[in-house]
Amino acid sequence: MSSTLSPAPLLIPLQPEWLDRVVAVEAAAYTHPWTPGNFRDALASGYQAQMLVQGDRLLGYYVAMQVLDEVHLLNIAVAPDAQGQGCARLLLETLDHWSRLQSAKWLWLEVRASNTRARAIYERHGYRQVGERKRYYPVHHGERETAIIMSMPLYGPEP
Ligand SMILES: CC(C)(COP(=O)(O)OP(=O)(O)OC[C@H]1O[C@@H](n2cnc3c(N)ncnc32)[C@H](O)[C@@H]1OP(=O)(O)O)[C@@H](O)C(=O)NCCC(=O)NCCS
């Protein structure tokens, strides 16, 4: 899919002064959003966090954490009115490049079993399911749903 975003968006590190906009997109994109504190903790921990912006409009962002030769994608979201235009693909490609520069060998993520759209995007990007955690994510009324664990090698053949 070629991006239809015009003017071309900028990719910049997620900065504290954008947190209000990040939290607003997070709340619009997720049923169980991260709190402002989750984002502040991620920034304070020095996690890799990039956002895609058009002027002062936030299109999307990701947050990732490196552990030795693995990079874990902790959060990725695109504003509902910017979805379907290639923003997630740009963000995932950026994370691939950054991870390679850190000499990471693997990317990992977890996704709700019901999030078929995100799972399809990850699959097309090269991630493969390698496991699952039952009753991992809260749903509502005390119910829980399975987390699908996916990974992608950054060097060598796909698993
Ligand atoms: C999942 C999410 C990040 C995708 O963002 P996006 O910017 O809409 O995705 P893109 O436009 O980059 O689409 C990526 C691919 O999905 C395809 N796609 C776009 N819209 C689609 C749709 N409605 N259904 C299926 N595929 C779709 C695109 O064609 C593209 O394919 P390509 O990479 O082969 O070209 C976004 O829907 C979102 O923020 N969801 C809520 C938060 C969330 O679930 N995050 C993931 C948690 S693990």
The ligand as an SDF file (V2000), in Angstrom:
LIG
                    3D

 48 50  0  0  0  0  0  0  0  0999 V2000
   -3.3660   -1.5320   14.3900 C   0  0  0  0  0  0  0  0  0  0  0  0
   -3.0950   -0.0840   13.9340 C   0  0  0  0  0  0  0  0  0  0  0  0
   -1.8530    0.4170   14.6760 C   0  0  0  0  0  0  0  0  0  0  0  0
   -2.8710   -0.0770   12.4100 C   0  0  0  0  0  0  0  0  0  0  0  0
   -2.5560    1.2540   12.0380 O   0  0  0  0  0  0  0  0  0  0  0  0
   -2.8000    1.7970   10.5360 P   0  0  0  0  0  0  0  0  0  0  0  0
   -2.0050    3.0170   10.3990 O   0  0  0  0  0  0  0  0  0  0  0  0
   -4.2510    1.8700   10.2880 O   0  0  0  0  0  0  0  0  0  0  0  0
   -2.1820    0.6210    9.6510 O   0  0  0  0  0  0  0  0  0  0  0  0
   -1.6130    0.8330    8.1740 P   0  0  0  0  0  0  0  0  0  0  0  0
   -2.4710    1.8250    7.4620 O   0  0  0  0  0  0  0  0  0  0  0  0
   -0.1510    1.0750    8.2400 O   0  0  0  0  0  0  0  0  0  0  0  0
   -1.9080   -0.5600    7.5530 O   0  0  0  0  0  0  0  0  0  0  0  0
   -0.9180   -1.5180    7.5430 C   0  0  0  0  0  0  0  0  0  0  0  0
   -1.3930   -2.5980    6.6300 C   0  0  0  0  0  0  0  0  0  0  0  0
   -2.7390   -2.9820    6.9590 O   0  0  0  0  0  0  0  0  0  0  0  0
   -3.5910   -2.8470    5.8080 C   0  0  0  0  0  0  0  0  0  0  0  0
   -4.8260   -2.3340    6.2980 N   0  0  0  0  0  0  0  0  0  0  0  0
   -5.1550   -1.0360    6.4410 C   0  0  0  0  0  0  0  0  0  0  0  0
   -6.4070   -0.9580    6.9140 N   0  0  0  0  0  0  0  0  0  0  0  0
   -6.8540   -2.2250    7.0570 C   0  0  0  0  0  0  0  0  0  0  0  0
   -8.0830   -2.7900    7.5060 C   0  0  0  0  0  0  0  0  0  0  0  0
   -9.1170   -2.0310    7.8840 N   0  0  0  0  0  0  0  0  0  0  0  0
   -8.1810   -4.1470    7.5840 N   0  0  0  0  0  0  0  0  0  0  0  0
   -7.1590   -4.9190    7.1970 C   0  0  0  0  0  0  0  0  0  0  0  0
   -5.9730   -4.4250    6.7630 N   0  0  0  0  0  0  0  0  0  0  0  0
   -5.8390   -3.1110    6.6920 C   0  0  0  0  0  0  0  0  0  0  0  0
   -2.8960   -1.9130    4.8990 C   0  0  0  0  0  0  0  0  0  0  0  0
   -3.2180   -2.2210    3.5530 O   0  0  0  0  0  0  0  0  0  0  0  0
   -1.4370   -2.1670    5.2010 C   0  0  0  0  0  0  0  0  0  0  0  0
   -0.9840   -3.2540    4.4710 O   0  0  0  0  0  0  0  0  0  0  0  0
    0.5100   -3.2390    3.8650 P   0  0  0  0  0  0  0  0  0  0  0  0
    1.4570   -2.9750    5.0040 O   0  0  0  0  0  0  0  0  0  0  0  0
    0.6670   -4.5980    3.2890 O   0  0  0  0  0  0  0  0  0  0  0  0
    0.5320   -2.1400    2.8700 O   0  0  0  0  0  0  0  0  0  0  0  0
   -4.3090    0.8260   14.2110 C   0  0  0  0  0  0  0  0  0  0  0  0
   -5.4640    0.2100   13.6730 O   0  0  0  0  0  0  0  0  0  0  0  0
   -4.5340    1.1180   15.6780 C   0  0  0  0  0  0  0  0  0  0  0  0
   -3.9920    2.0740   16.2240 O   0  0  0  0  0  0  0  0  0  0  0  0
   -5.3560    0.2660   16.3460 N   0  0  0  0  0  0  0  0  0  0  0  0
   -5.6750    0.4730   17.7490 C   0  0  0  0  0  0  0  0  0  0  0  0
   -4.4790    0.1960   18.6220 C   0  0  0  0  0  0  0  0  0  0  0  0
   -3.9790   -1.2110   18.4210 C   0  0  0  0  0  0  0  0  0  0  0  0
   -4.7380   -2.1580   18.2890 O   0  0  0  0  0  0  0  0  0  0  0  0
   -2.6280   -1.3470   18.4250 N   0  0  0  0  0  0  0  0  0  0  0  0
   -1.9840   -2.6330   18.3200 C   0  0  0  0  0  0  0  0  0  0  0  0
   -1.9190   -3.2610   19.6590 C   0  0  0  0  0  0  0  0  0  0  0  0
   -0.9740   -4.7680   19.6810 S   0  0  0  0  0  0  0  0  0  0  0  0
  1  2  1  0
  2  3  1  0
  2  4  1  0
  2 36  1  0
  4  5  1  0
  5  6  1  0
  6  7  2  0
  6  8  1  0
  6  9  1  0
  9 10  1  0
 10 11  2  0
 10 12  1  0
 10 13  1  0
 13 14  1  0
 14 15  1  0
 15 16  1  0
 15 30  1  0
 16 17  1  0
 17 18  1  0
 17 28  1  0
 18 19  1  0
 18 27  1  0
 19 20  2  0
 20 21  1  0
 21 22  1  0
 21 27  2  0
 22 23  1  0
 22 24  2  0
 24 25  1  0
 25 26  2  0
 26 27  1  0
 28 29  1  0
 28 30  1  0
 30 31  1  0
 31 32  1  0
 32 33  2  0
 32 34  1  0
 32 35  1  0
 36 37  1  0
 36 38  1  0
 38 39  2  0
 38 40  1  0
 40 41  1  0
 41 42  1  0
 42 43  1  0
 43 44  2  0
 43 45  1  0
 45 46  1  0
 46 47  1  0
 47 48  1  0
M  END
$$$$
